[in-house]
Amino acid sequence: MRDMGISDNDERPALPDGLVAFVKQDCPTCVLVAPVLQQLAGSGTCTVISQDDPSFPEDAAWVVHDADLSLSWHHQVETVPTLMRVVNGQPTEQIEGWERQRWEAFTGVSNLAPELPDFRPGCGSLSVDPTISDQLAVRFSGSVMTSRRVELAQLEDEWEAMWDRGWSDGLPVVPPTEARVLQMLAGTSRPPDEVVAVVAPDLVECTVEKVAINAVMAGCRPEYLPVVLAAVEAACSDEFNIHGLLATTMPVGPVLVVNGPIAKQIGMNAGVNVLGQGNRANSTIGRALQLVIRNVGGGRPGGVDRATHGNPAKVGLAFPEDEASSPWTSLAESRGFRADQSTVTLFPGEGPRMFVDQISRSPESLTKHLAQALLSNVSPRLAVQFETLIVLGPEHMARYRDAGWDRNRFLDELTGHLQIECDTVLRGVDGIEEGLPPLLAGATIGKFPPDGIHVVHAGSDAGLFSMIMAGWVTGSIGSVTVTKEIVP
């Protein structure tokens, strides 16, 4: 048996130059090619690295036992047998499984084991066995994670322990073990120690690693992490003002709209039950953002979070736009991005409410009706201060598609129906003390500020419904809708 050293020019353990074969005894194909390995080793051109049995294929000097699987892990062996050509301690090319013609061409040895079948596929390497691969990653990855490790007592229930420490939003959270966090970090090319944002209200620097920890807890998959990172950046921008959104007593929270190729790549749902349960990406991405705000920034109900009622978006609400079946440019394109860019838009919204119109067959009728519903956003007696988000369902969108309306035509027509004669809703009119201030007497104003109506297309293609979400106070004293590009 021989020890493997560390190459001077690579952190991976060096391999002996020449041919190197990775095998395991618990692999029928490896057992099948054992005579071939013995033949090659006999010529002094091959070293065999055995993953499970130090005496397989035989107890010989040309057999190295990869007892801790460090050689297999560092050299990314996924299948056995794998035959490599090694130069200066590092593999330059390799083949997997058994195929006589390829092995003969690779080794330069003709007539290899003519008694064997011409082809047999290999087996999974022991280093990628799902029961131990996470442990190997923690052991060998050279983790530079800097977050504090929390040790639990032997008899502590890990789920209850996380609740007791205040890490949960009220729902169970996934224990953020080092292995799980490393897996999550593999979902982005950004370094773990990169500061993503300073998270309010405690103004704590939040790194990619910290976001990954909370993404694990929320139940995200690694491929969702870039979306969560972009959402954290957007939420913690001065324009979005997450501190103010937390501190207000209004029932608002970040609503995340995902646009671009990434929505399909990670399997987000833009169709049936788009704002509901059942899709992992939709359910966990917004939750990960809220856990970052809670666990890193300290924004918790009863503390800085002062919402009188709250709404489900404060647990997490994320969904993609159905761009494929929309006749319009997307929300992201309307905000200056390209169709091939992946983005996340954060809207400071209340819970969604339903808009029903099952009779209108013209875009004019539907638009007038929708405007009437929008006039009641927040209050029918308040205007200008609040934005809105419309989730236009496919059957309603069909009215505009059939009539040839584009996004701009729709918004122009809708805005025209959202003009308010202030005298009808001034304070005190009709015996109602709430309303617009007296200084607006005689004026006509728009219900929403300029560019304050945001429209996305999503939902099931069955049902003459759309959804409306009112926003929080906009502008410098409130929150502005923010769109960020998602960086892999």
C-alpha positions as CSV (number, residue, x, y, z in Angstrom):
1,M,0.0,0.0,0.0
2,R,1.2,3.5,-0.8
3,D,0.5,7.0,0.7
4,M,-0.7,9.8,-1.6
5,G,1.1,13.2,-1.2
6,I,-0.1,16.7,-2.0
7,S,0.9,18.1,-5.3
8,D,2.8,21.4,-5.1
9,N,0.5,23.0,-7.8
10,D,-2.9,21.8,-6.7
11,E,-4.7,21.4,-3.4
12,R,-6.0,18.0,-4.5
13,P,-4.1,15.0,-3.4
14,A,-1.6,14.0,-6.2
15,L,-2.0,10.7,-8.0
16,P,0.8,8.6,-9.4
17,D,1.6,9.4,-13.0
18,G,0.5,6.9,-15.6
19,L,-2.8,5.0,-15.6
20,V,-5.0,5.1,-12.5
21,A,-8.2,3.1,-12.0
22,F,-10.8,3.9,-9.3
23,V,-12.8,0.8,-8.4
24,K,-14.8,-0.7,-5.6
25,Q,-15.3,-4.4,-4.8
26,D,-19.1,-3.8,-4.4
27,C,-19.4,-3.2,-8.2
28,P,-20.0,-6.1,-10.6
29,T,-18.3,-4.2,-13.5
30,C,-15.2,-3.6,-11.3
31,V,-15.1,-7.3,-10.4
32,L,-15.5,-8.1,-14.1
33,V,-12.5,-6.0,-15.2
34,A,-10.3,-7.1,-12.3
35,P,-8.2,-9.4,-14.7
36,V,-7.7,-6.4,-17.0
37,L,-6.4,-4.3,-14.1
38,Q,-4.1,-7.0,-13.0
39,Q,-2.8,-7.3,-16.6
40,L,-2.1,-3.5,-16.8
41,A,-0.6,-3.4,-13.3
42,G,1.7,-6.3,-14.2
43,S,3.2,-4.2,-17.0
44,G,3.9,-1.5,-14.4
45,T,1.6,1.1,-16.1
46,C,-1.4,1.1,-13.8
47,T,-2.2,2.0,-10.2
48,V,-5.6,0.8,-8.8
49,I,-7.4,2.9,-6.1
50,S,-9.9,0.8,-4.2
51,Q,-12.7,2.6,-2.4
52,D,-14.0,-0.2,-0.2
53,D,-11.7,-3.2,0.0
54,P,-8.0,-2.7,0.5
55,S,-7.3,-6.2,-0.9
56,F,-9.4,-5.7,-4.1
57,P,-8.5,-6.6,-6.9
58,E,-5.7,-8.2,-4.8
59,D,-3.4,-7.4,-2.0
60,A,-0.5,-5.8,-3.9
61,A,1.7,-2.8,-4.0
62,W,-0.2,-1.4,-7.0
63,V,-3.4,-1.2,-5.0
64,V,-4.1,1.9,-2.9
65,H,-6.9,1.9,-0.4
66,D,-8.9,5.2,-0.5
67,A,-10.0,4.6,3.1
68,D,-11.4,8.1,3.7
69,L,-12.4,8.6,0.1
70,S,-10.4,11.8,-0.1
71,L,-8.8,10.8,-3.5
72,S,-12.2,9.9,-5.0
73,W,-13.8,13.1,-3.7
74,H,-11.1,15.5,-4.6
75,H,-10.8,14.0,-8.1
76,Q,-14.6,14.1,-8.6
77,V,-15.0,10.4,-9.3
78,E,-18.7,9.8,-10.0
79,T,-18.6,6.3,-11.5
80,V,-16.5,3.2,-11.0
81,P,-14.6,1.9,-12.7
82,T,-13.0,5.2,-13.9
83,L,-9.7,4.9,-15.7
84,M,-7.6,8.1,-15.7
85,R,-4.4,9.2,-17.4
86,V,-2.4,11.2,-14.9
87,V,0.4,13.7,-15.6
88,N,2.3,15.5,-12.9
89,G,-0.1,14.2,-10.3
90,Q,-3.3,15.3,-11.9
91,P,-5.7,13.6,-14.3
92,T,-5.7,14.9,-17.9
93,E,-8.4,12.6,-19.4
94,Q,-10.6,9.7,-18.2
95,I,-13.1,7.1,-19.3
96,E,-15.9,5.4,-17.2
97,G,-17.4,2.0,-17.2
98,W,-16.0,-0.9,-19.3
99,E,-15.8,-0.8,-23.1
100,R,-13.1,-2.9,-24.6
101,Q,-12.4,-0.8,-27.7
102,R,-12.1,2.4,-25.7
103,W,-9.9,0.8,-23.0
104,E,-7.6,-0.6,-25.7
105,A,-7.3,2.8,-27.4
106,F,-6.9,4.6,-24.0
107,T,-4.2,2.2,-22.7
108,G,-2.5,1.4,-26.0
109,V,-2.8,-2.3,-25.1
110,S,-4.6,-4.5,-27.7
111,N,-6.6,-7.7,-27.2
112,L,-7.6,-6.8,-23.6
113,A,-9.5,-9.7,-21.9
114,P,-11.1,-11.1,-25.1
115,E,-13.2,-13.5,-22.9
116,L,-15.1,-10.5,-21.3
117,P,-18.2,-9.0,-22.8
118,D,-17.5,-5.9,-25.0
119,F,-19.4,-3.5,-22.8
120,R,-20.7,-3.1,-19.2
121,P,-21.8,0.2,-17.5
122,G,-20.2,1.2,-14.3
123,C,-21.7,1.8,-10.8
124,G,-21.9,4.9,-8.7
125,S,-18.8,5.9,-6.9
126,L,-18.8,5.5,-3.2
127,S,-17.8,9.1,-2.9
128,V,-21.2,10.2,-4.3
129,D,-23.3,7.9,-2.2
130,P,-26.0,10.1,-0.9
131,T,-25.7,8.6,2.6
132,I,-22.1,10.0,3.0
133,S,-21.5,12.6,0.2
134,D,-22.7,15.5,2.5
135,Q,-20.2,14.4,5.2
136,L,-17.4,14.2,2.7
137,A,-18.2,17.7,1.4
138,V,-18.0,19.1,4.9
139,R,-14.7,17.3,5.5
140,F,-12.9,18.0,2.3
141,S,-14.3,21.1,0.8
142,G,-12.1,23.4,2.8
143,S,-15.1,25.2,4.1
144,V,-14.4,28.8,5.1
145,M,-17.8,29.3,6.7
146,T,-17.6,31.9,9.4
147,S,-21.0,31.8,11.0
148,R,-21.3,30.8,14.6
149,R,-21.9,27.1,15.2
150,V,-24.7,26.3,17.6
151,E,-24.3,23.0,19.5
152,L,-27.5,21.2,20.7
153,A,-27.6,19.0,23.7
154,Q,-28.0,15.3,23.0
155,L,-31.6,15.2,24.1
156,E,-32.7,18.4,22.5
157,D,-35.2,18.1,19.6
158,E,-33.6,20.1,16.8
159,W,-36.9,21.4,15.5
160,E,-38.0,22.6,19.0
161,A,-34.6,24.0,19.7
162,M,-34.8,26.3,16.7
163,W,-38.2,27.5,17.7
164,D,-37.0,28.1,21.3
165,R,-34.1,30.2,20.0
166,G,-36.5,32.4,18.0
167,W,-35.3,31.4,14.5
168,S,-38.7,30.4,13.2
169,D,-41.5,32.4,11.6
170,G,-44.0,30.1,13.3
171,L,-43.6,27.3,10.9
172,P,-41.0,24.5,11.1
173,V,-37.6,25.4,9.7
174,V,-35.0,23.1,8.2
175,P,-31.9,22.7,10.5
176,P,-29.1,24.6,8.7
177,T,-26.3,22.0,9.1
178,E,-23.0,22.8,7.6
179,A,-23.5,20.2,4.9
180,R,-26.9,21.7,3.9
181,V,-25.4,25.2,3.8
182,L,-22.5,24.1,1.7
183,Q,-25.0,22.6,-0.7
184,M,-26.9,25.8,-0.8
185,L,-23.8,27.9,-1.5
186,A,-23.2,25.7,-4.5
187,G,-26.2,27.4,-6.1
188,T,-24.3,30.7,-6.6
189,S,-20.9,31.7,-7.9
190,R,-20.7,34.6,-5.4
191,P,-18.2,34.0,-2.5
192,P,-19.7,33.2,0.9
193,D,-18.1,36.2,2.6
194,E,-19.4,38.7,0.1
195,V,-21.6,41.3,1.9
196,V,-25.0,41.3,0.1
197,A,-26.7,44.0,2.1
198,V,-27.0,45.8,5.4
199,V,-30.2,44.5,6.9
200,A,-32.5,46.7,8.9
201,P,-33.7,47.3,11.5
202,D,-30.5,46.3,13.3
203,L,-28.3,47.3,10.4
204,V,-26.3,44.1,10.3
205,E,-24.0,43.2,7.4
206,C,-25.4,40.1,5.7
207,T,-23.1,37.9,3.7
208,V,-24.0,35.3,1.0
209,E,-23.4,32.7,3.7
210,K,-25.9,34.2,6.0
211,V,-28.5,34.3,3.2
212,A,-27.7,30.7,2.4
213,I,-28.3,29.7,6.0
214,N,-31.8,31.2,6.0
215,A,-32.5,29.8,2.6
216,V,-31.8,26.4,4.0
217,M,-34.1,27.1,6.9
218,A,-36.9,28.2,4.6
219,G,-36.7,25.0,2.6
220,C,-35.1,26.4,-0.6
221,R,-33.2,24.4,-3.1
222,P,-29.7,25.6,-4.1
223,E,-30.8,26.8,-7.5
224,Y,-33.2,29.3,-5.8
225,L,-30.4,31.1,-3.9
226,P,-29.6,33.7,-6.7
227,V,-33.2,34.8,-6.5
228,V,-33.1,35.1,-2.7
229,L,-29.9,37.1,-2.9
230,A,-31.3,39.5,-5.4
231,A,-34.4,39.9,-3.3
232,V,-32.3,40.7,-0.2
233,E,-30.5,43.3,-2.1
234,A,-33.7,44.8,-3.4
235,A,-35.4,44.8,0.1
236,C,-32.5,46.5,1.8
237,S,-32.1,49.3,-0.8
238,D,-32.9,52.8,0.3
239,E,-35.7,52.9,-2.2
240,F,-37.5,49.9,-0.9
241,N,-37.0,50.8,2.7
242,I,-37.6,47.5,4.5
243,H,-37.2,49.3,7.8
244,G,-40.1,51.5,7.1
245,L,-42.2,48.6,5.7
246,L,-41.6,46.7,9.0
247,A,-42.3,49.6,11.3
248,T,-45.6,50.7,9.7
249,T,-48.8,49.5,11.3
250,M,-50.3,48.9,7.8
251,P,-50.6,45.2,6.8
252,V,-47.9,45.2,4.1
253,G,-44.8,43.1,3.2
254,P,-42.5,42.4,0.3
255,V,-44.3,40.7,-2.7
256,L,-41.8,39.1,-5.1
257,V,-42.4,38.9,-8.8
258,V,-39.8,36.9,-10.8
259,N,-39.3,37.5,-14.5
260,G,-36.9,36.0,-17.1
261,P,-35.5,32.6,-17.9
262,I,-34.7,31.6,-14.2
263,A,-38.4,31.3,-13.3
264,K,-38.8,28.3,-15.7
265,Q,-35.3,27.0,-14.9
266,I,-36.1,26.6,-11.2
267,G,-39.6,25.3,-11.7
268,M,-41.7,28.2,-10.4
269,N,-45.5,28.1,-10.9
270,A,-47.1,30.9,-12.9
271,G,-50.4,29.0,-13.5
272,V,-53.0,27.2,-11.4
273,N,-53.0,28.5,-7.8
274,V,-50.1,30.8,-8.6
275,L,-50.5,32.8,-5.3
276,G,-51.2,29.7,-3.2
277,Q,-49.4,26.6,-1.9
278,G,-48.0,23.6,-3.7
279,N,-44.9,24.8,-5.5
280,R,-41.6,24.7,-3.6
281,A,-39.9,27.6,-5.2
282,N,-43.0,29.9,-4.9
283,S,-43.4,28.9,-1.3
284,T,-39.8,29.2,0.0
285,I,-38.1,32.1,-1.9
286,G,-40.2,34.8,-0.2
287,R,-40.0,33.0,3.1
288,A,-36.2,33.0,2.8
289,L,-36.2,36.7,2.4
290,Q,-38.4,37.2,5.5
291,L,-36.2,34.9,7.6
292,V,-33.1,37.0,6.6
293,I,-35.0,40.1,7.8
294,R,-36.0,38.3,11.0
295,N,-32.8,36.4,11.9
296,V,-30.1,38.7,10.6
297,G,-31.8,42.1,10.7
298,G,-33.9,41.5,13.9
299,G,-37.2,42.5,12.3
300,R,-39.7,40.5,14.4
301,P,-43.4,41.0,15.2
302,G,-43.9,42.9,18.4
303,G,-40.5,44.5,18.0
304,V,-39.8,46.8,15.1
305,D,-42.5,44.9,13.1
306,R,-45.6,46.8,14.2
307,A,-48.2,45.6,11.7
308,T,-51.7,45.9,13.2
309,H,-52.9,42.8,11.3
310,G,-50.2,41.7,8.9
311,N,-50.8,39.5,5.8
312,P,-49.5,36.2,4.4
313,A,-46.8,38.1,2.4
314,K,-45.1,38.7,5.8
315,V,-44.5,34.9,5.8
316,G,-43.4,35.0,2.2
317,L,-45.0,35.6,-1.2
318,A,-43.2,35.0,-4.4
319,F,-44.4,34.1,-7.9
320,P,-43.3,34.4,-11.5
321,E,-45.0,36.2,-14.4
322,D,-46.5,33.9,-17.1
323,E,-44.5,35.5,-19.9
324,A,-44.9,32.6,-22.4
325,S,-48.6,33.0,-22.8
326,S,-48.7,36.8,-22.4
327,P,-49.2,39.1,-25.4
328,W,-47.6,42.0,-23.5
329,T,-44.1,42.9,-22.5
330,S,-43.3,41.6,-19.1
331,L,-43.3,43.6,-15.9
332,A,-39.5,43.6,-15.9
333,E,-39.4,44.8,-19.5
334,S,-41.8,47.7,-18.6
335,R,-39.2,48.6,-16.0
336,G,-36.3,48.8,-18.4
337,F,-34.9,45.2,-18.4
338,R,-34.5,42.8,-21.4
339,A,-36.6,39.7,-21.8
340,D,-33.4,37.5,-21.5
341,Q,-32.5,39.0,-18.1
342,S,-33.7,37.3,-15.0
343,T,-35.1,39.7,-12.4
344,V,-37.0,40.0,-9.2
345,T,-39.3,42.9,-8.5
346,L,-40.3,43.7,-4.9
347,F,-43.6,45.4,-4.4
348,P,-44.6,46.6,-0.9
349,G,-48.1,45.0,-0.9
350,E,-51.0,44.0,1.2
351,G,-52.6,40.6,0.8
352,P,-54.2,39.8,-2.6
353,R,-57.9,40.3,-3.1
354,M,-60.1,39.0,-5.9
355,F,-61.5,40.9,-8.7
356,V,-64.4,39.1,-10.5
357,D,-65.9,39.9,-13.9
358,Q,-67.5,37.0,-15.7
359,I,-69.6,38.9,-18.1
360,S,-67.5,41.6,-19.8
361,R,-66.5,40.6,-23.3
362,S,-64.9,43.9,-24.4
363,P,-61.7,45.4,-23.1
364,E,-63.6,48.7,-22.5
365,S,-66.1,47.1,-20.2
366,L,-63.5,45.1,-18.3
367,T,-61.2,48.1,-17.9
368,K,-64.0,50.3,-16.5
369,H,-65.0,47.6,-14.0
370,L,-61.4,47.0,-12.9
371,A,-61.0,50.7,-12.4
372,Q,-64.0,50.8,-10.0
373,A,-62.4,48.0,-8.0
374,L,-59.1,49.8,-7.9
375,L,-60.7,53.0,-6.6
376,S,-61.2,51.2,-3.3
377,N,-57.5,50.3,-2.8
378,V,-56.6,51.1,0.7
379,S,-59.6,53.4,0.9
380,P,-61.9,54.9,-1.8
381,R,-61.4,58.2,-0.1
382,L,-57.6,58.3,-0.4
383,A,-55.4,58.8,-3.5
384,V,-51.9,59.4,-4.9
385,Q,-50.0,58.0,-1.9
386,F,-50.3,54.3,-2.8
387,E,-49.3,52.1,-5.7
388,T,-51.0,48.9,-6.8
389,L,-50.1,45.5,-8.3
390,I,-52.6,43.8,-10.6
391,V,-52.2,40.1,-11.4
392,L,-54.2,39.8,-14.6
393,G,-55.6,36.3,-15.1
394,P,-55.4,34.6,-18.6
395,E,-59.1,34.8,-19.3
396,H,-59.2,38.5,-18.6
397,M,-56.0,39.0,-20.6
398,A,-57.7,37.3,-23.5
399,R,-60.0,40.3,-23.8
400,Y,-57.1,42.6,-24.4
401,R,-55.2,40.1,-26.7
402,D,-58.3,39.7,-28.9
403,A,-58.7,43.4,-29.2
404,G,-55.0,44.0,-29.9
405,W,-54.4,46.2,-26.8
406,D,-50.8,46.3,-25.5
407,R,-49.6,47.2,-22.0
408,N,-49.4,50.9,-22.8
409,R,-53.0,51.1,-24.2
410,F,-54.3,49.2,-21.2
411,L,-52.6,51.5,-18.7
412,D,-53.7,54.7,-20.6
413,E,-57.3,53.6,-20.6
414,L,-57.2,52.4,-17.0
415,T,-55.6,55.6,-15.8
416,G,-58.3,57.6,-17.6
417,H,-61.0,55.8,-15.5
418,L,-59.1,56.4,-12.3
419,Q,-59.5,60.1,-12.0
420,I,-61.1,61.3,-8.8
421,E,-63.2,64.4,-8.4
422,C,-61.9,65.5,-5.0
423,D,-65.1,67.2,-3.9
424,T,-66.8,63.9,-3.6
425,V,-64.3,62.4,-1.1
426,L,-63.1,65.4,0.9
427,R,-63.0,65.0,4.6
428,G,-66.5,65.4,6.1
429,V,-68.3,64.8,2.8
430,D,-71.3,62.5,3.3
431,G,-70.6,62.5,7.0
432,I,-67.3,60.6,6.7
433,E,-64.4,62.2,8.5
434,E,-61.7,60.4,6.5
435,G,-60.9,61.7,3.1
436,L,-58.8,64.0,1.0
437,P,-57.6,67.3,2.6
438,P,-59.7,70.5,1.9
439,L,-56.9,72.1,-0.1
440,L,-57.8,69.7,-2.9
441,A,-61.3,71.1,-3.2
442,G,-62.3,71.6,-6.8
443,A,-59.4,69.5,-8.1
444,T,-59.4,66.3,-10.1
445,I,-56.5,63.9,-9.4
446,G,-55.4,60.4,-10.2
447,K,-56.0,57.5,-7.8
448,F,-52.4,56.4,-8.2
449,P,-49.1,58.3,-8.7
450,P,-47.4,58.3,-12.1
451,D,-46.2,54.8,-13.0
452,G,-47.9,53.5,-9.8
453,I,-49.9,50.7,-11.5
454,H,-47.9,47.5,-11.9
455,V,-49.4,44.7,-14.0
456,V,-48.3,41.1,-14.3
457,H,-49.9,38.2,-16.1
458,A,-50.3,34.9,-14.2
459,G,-52.9,32.4,-13.0
460,S,-54.9,29.5,-14.3
461,D,-56.4,29.7,-17.8
462,A,-59.8,28.7,-16.3
463,G,-61.6,31.4,-14.4
464,L,-62.6,35.0,-15.1
465,F,-60.7,36.4,-12.2
466,S,-57.8,38.7,-11.5
467,M,-56.1,39.7,-8.3
468,I,-55.3,43.1,-6.9
469,M,-52.8,44.1,-4.2
470,A,-52.7,47.6,-2.7
471,G,-49.4,49.1,-1.8
472,W,-47.9,51.0,1.1
473,V,-47.2,54.7,1.1
474,T,-44.9,55.4,-1.8
475,G,-42.1,57.9,-2.4
476,S,-39.4,59.2,0.0
477,I,-41.6,58.7,3.1
478,G,-42.5,55.2,2.2
479,S,-41.4,52.4,-0.2
480,V,-40.7,52.4,-3.9
481,T,-41.1,49.3,-6.0
482,V,-37.6,47.9,-6.8
483,T,-36.4,45.5,-9.5
484,K,-33.0,43.8,-9.4
485,E,-31.3,41.6,-11.9
486,I,-30.6,38.1,-10.6
487,V,-26.9,37.2,-10.8
488,P,-26.0,33.5,-10.9
